[in-house]
Amino acid sequence: MDLITKNPMREPLAPPAPDPAIAAFHARMPAYSPTLLFDVPELAEQFGVRRLLVKAETRRMGLPSFKILGASWATYRALCDHLGYEPEPWRNINELAANVAHLRPFKLVTATDGNHGRAVAFMARLLGFDCHIFVPKGMVEPRIQAIRSEGALVTVVDGTYDDAVDRSAQEASTTCLVVSDTSWEGYEKIPACVIEGYSTIFHEIDDAIDASGLDRPDVVVIPMGVGAFMAAGVTQYRLGGNEAVIVGVEPLDANCCQASSIAGEISHVPGPHESIMVGLNCGTPSMIAWPRVSAGVDWFVSIDDDGARQAMRDLAAVGIVAGETGAAALGGFRALVADDAWPVVERPADATVLLVVTEGATDPVNYAAVVGRGPETVGRVITAVR
């Protein structure tokens, strides 16, 4: 059973605009290019809206999720702080690696439920650093192997994602940087940089929409774990008084942001968190993300695994590969439309809805079991804007 609540903590918000240096940094990363923004008329018709857009973060710099944008920027800023200066000039990642080579032996560490850890491991490999990733008990082997394929040491913690976060924090030293996408007391700067890094996604969306002459979104649906990505979304869609309706989607058994909004303060949802939407299996919101999430999100939607599975199949039917976590936005939007809360905009038939798909098929075996065919067989829709 889905749980849909209007955010009682919503209040006017005017966040600062993201630094343009972030997008310029990402342009120097290997194989950078904007990910696709799909216009999906089949889904728009199904939900009774004018236009439904899907930002597909399914292949980003060779990785199957958006996480590299936050991990790369946060790693770079952490290195700058560690060095006490900017390691310029550099035109590409090889030159950056040469500029920080004197730090070796050096290590990057984080906790993950999948994609963030692989992104940190990817950065460590590119920079010639060691890497140690802590993961919660129960993570499926394909996701662990994907992290190991980047050359990282992986340790399975006997506990939840939050337990893995606690363990990773113990590794910090003068030769080891913890690059976490969640925050805790005394550890806030790096997670804030992770949030900043995600701003590139929303700049790409605006560029694609403007180039195609489309309307800016009236409803924005974003999956949530600890809230870091959502904080970037709130920053974008509250700039300049933008009043797009923002919807956050979580698993029912790990809805820490929804539970916190209901409680009126950061709250912990105890594990085990066993949803197939593993990238969202988080028990406590990020301290650094929470002020923006709590003030900026309009609706919280928690869905069960069947909702995610149906969304995976629906997206595959229109040519978009989305893993369990990636499909959550569509699952949440479907639940919202079916609820008495809908419509959340005055004229839904005139509305543009944006869904952010945050990952591809990170577990190909389960993807095939859910969708009925492998991700490699799923094509792309013809109507797309970029």
Sequence and secondary structure as in RCSB ss.txt:
>XXXX:A:sequence
MDLITKNPMREPLAPPAPDPAIAAFHARMPAYSPTLLFDVPELAEQFGVRRLLVKAETRRMGLPSFKILGASWAT
YRALCDHLGYEPEPWRNINELAANVAHLRPFKLVTATDGNHGRAVAFMARLLGFDCHIFVPKGMVEPRIQAIRSE
GALVTVVDGTYDDAVDRSAQEASTTCLVVSDTSWEGYEKIPACVIEGYSTIFHEIDDAIDASGLDRPDVVVIPMG
VGAFMAAGVTQYRLGGNEAVIVGVEPLDANCCQASSIAGEISHVPGPHESIMVGLNCGTPSMIAWPRVSAGVDWF
VSIDDDGARQAMRDLAAVGIVAGETGAAALGGFRALVADDAWPVVERPADATVLLVVTEGATDPVNYAAVVGRGP
ETVGRVITAVR
>XXXX:A:secstr
  EEEE TT          HHHHHHHHTSTT     EEE HHHHHHHT SEEEEEE S BTTBSBSHHHHHHHHH
HHHHHHHHTS     SSHHHHHHHTGGG S EEEEE SSHHHHHHHHHHHHHT EEEEEEETT  HHHHHHHHTT
T EEEEESS HHHHHHHHHTT BTTEEE  SS BTTB HHHHHHHHHTHHHHHHHHHHHHHHT    SEEEEE S
SSHHHHHHHHHHTGGG   EEEEEEEGGGBHHHHHHHHTS     S    S GGG BSS  TTTHHHHHHH  EE
EEE HHHHHHHHHHHHHTT    TTTTHHHHHHHHHHHSTT   SS GGG EEEEEE B  SSHHHHHHHHSS G
GG    S EE 
